[in-house]
Amino acid sequence: MSRTGLASLRREVLAANLRLPRAGLATLTWGNVSGVDREAGVVVIKPSGVPYDRLTEDHLVVVALADGRVVEGDLRPSTDTETHRSLYRAFPSIGGVTHTHSPYAVAFAQARRPIPVLGTTHADTFDGAVPVTEPLTREQCARDYEFNTGQIIVELLEGDDERARTVPAALVAHHGPFAWGADAHASLDHAVVCEAVAEMALHTLALGAVAPPQHLLDRHFTRKHGAGAYYGNPDAV
């Protein structure tokens, strides 16, 4: 990667991390965002435990996509780095990953329940329920815990890159959500939506949910995604 390219990726990852607390998704130092340059074979990620109000580009850590070794940076990378790296290596469409402990999505993760599709707000982003993993075993927690966290997400999605593209988030049982997208900012947008639809779902389930018709959900997903999408004005923004 050129120095210009790395500097651009650093700026993107820093900006996405700084959006986490502004979006209400981060308490204290909880959560992290990363971005990948596949051609250069590197991931840029938030360092472990650095408060958001002190975070700068110089704090960000660059690790090798292939083996996780630190390429640049004086600080320890996020403890979730190996989870991010697992997702990047399994799903070629992913360019950014966001992990949060946002309360409504975490509530579903702790209850080991997927976030169901109960309306069009959910269907605008996710083509189906946001799924939840099985719990990690004692052995998976004892060794290579963060790597195994990524692997159970990969297994949940059956290593299917298309499914990862159309359902860009998953809940790790008893832990919390991971979201991803084409770049760091897209992954954060999906984390924002994941939290919002989790809150809506919780209220809807409390009132008594009625399953929406599938044709309505399909219409909302396809007007934003795929060859026939017509939502928005991407060339004007």
Sequence and secondary structure as in RCSB ss.txt:
>XXXX:A:sequence
MSRTGLASLRREVLAANLRLPRAGLATLTWGNVSGVDREAGVVVIKPSGVPYDRLTEDHLVVVALADGRVVEGDL
RPSTDTETHRSLYRAFPSIGGVTHTHSPYAVAFAQARRPIPVLGTTHADTFDGAVPVTEPLTREQCARDYEFNTG
QIIVELLEGDDERARTVPAALVAHHGPFAWGADAHASLDHAVVCEAVAEMALHTLALGAVAPPQHLLDRHFTRKH
GAGAYYGNPDAV
>XXXX:A:secstr
  HHHHHHHHHHHHHHHHHHHHTT  STT  EEEEEETTTTEEEE BTT  GGG  GGG EEEETTT  EEE SS
 B TTHHHHHHHHHH TT  EEEE   HHHHHHHHHT  B   SHHHHTT SS B B     HHHHHSSHHHHHH
HHHHHHTTT HHHHHHS EEEETTTEEEEEESSHHHHHHHHHHHHHHHHHHHHHHHH      HHHHHHHHHTTS
STT   S GGG 
